[in-house]
Amino acid sequence: MTELADRPRATMRVRQPGETVVRVGPVSGRVRWRQLAVPLVAAIVVVLLGAVGLGRGDFPIGVGDVLRTLAGLGEQSQEFIVLELRAPRIVVGALVGIAFGLAGALFQTFARNPLASPDILGITQGASVGAVAAIVLGGTSGAAGLLGGLGVPLAAMLGALAFGALLFVLAWRRGVDGYRLVLVGIALWAVAAALTDWLLTRAEVFDAAAAYVWITGSLNARTWDQAVPLALALAVLVPLALAASRALGVLQFGDDTARGLGVRLSLAQAAVVLVAVALTASAVAAAGPISYVALVVPQIAVRLTGGSRPPLVASGLLGAALVVGADLLTRTVLPEALPVGILTALVGAPYLLWLLVRGRRRSTL
């Protein structure tokens, strides 16, 4: 009995299935291998999909030629195809998937609701309002043209930030309740959709066609001009999102519990929403509102890892795998190249219906 009492308390805890206690000197901790394995496998899948995407397309290039091109030893034509046409598209797709996956995980954990995603909360639709306004009202010779190609992405980012601010302000009642956040978001989505439709009715034929392509979400013709700013934005926002994970772990137990544990509720909620909105705005500005990635991916991640809330790192990497894989399918498998947003919508829309049906069944029990 005395030996048992003298042991460190950490060694007396009951291990959960799939957990291992790791000790390094006086420091010990628990490792859940599924939470490590899922992000690792997702990262490997993203790399493999990117490697396949560099060689596949209208002009197939062998693996050896791709490697030589990446090393700077390829032919000039292959360098142009790999480094200027395909690599930026893949990089933008991966970064956009990371941003959407992280934003969805932040919103769903914060609201404690699997429906809470930028698509449902009206943020991506708000970005569409800004982008369509820039295309329709600015045109090729107006505001969008004067900004040297930055008009549409900048307008999309401003639209997403504006609707994100409206969402937070309208949902605030001595704190932000997850149920109220979703209701306000759905209302904002309807308003933004109506504004987008009204702008499209005022557009010329060519401007309307360009706007429809953009609001569908596409990686077509993406260059390093979109990849570099998005990478810089994520270099700032991803650490902020990971830093907010501790506050999220407390917020999911409710406002009263968070206050009791010393969390500054208003500041923590505002920080989480701001980071999630900024991630969404950055992704939409780079590739348009690619639908349902932020809705589906966090729920896939939480089921694969077996945790109690969507894991941030796994959600981001699975989002990258989904976007890059969907874009690869549209370019190489389907008979006609489609915007990647159409394929992700085909995956996400049935999942949304399943969520609604499941919620209705639970409410009737």
Secondary structure, 3 states (H helix, E strand, C coil): CHHHHHCCHHHHCCCCCCEEEEEECCEEEEEEHHHHHHHHHHHHHHHHHHHHHHHCCCCCCCHHHHHHHHCCCCCHHHHHHHHHHHHHHHHHHHHHHHHHHHHHHHHHHHHCCCCCCCCCCCHHHHHHHHHHHHHHHHCCCCHHHHCCCCHHHHHHHHHHHHHHHHHHHHHECCCECHHHHHHHHHHHHHHHHHHHHHHHHCCCHHHHHHHHHHHHCCCCCCCHHHHHHHHHHHHHHHHHHHHCHHHHHHHCCCHHHHHHCCCCHHHHHHHHHHHHHHHHHHHHHHHCCCCCHHHHHHHHHHHHHCCCCCCHHHHHHHHHHHHHHHHHHHHHCCCCCCCHHHHHHHHHHHHHHHHHHHHHHHHHC
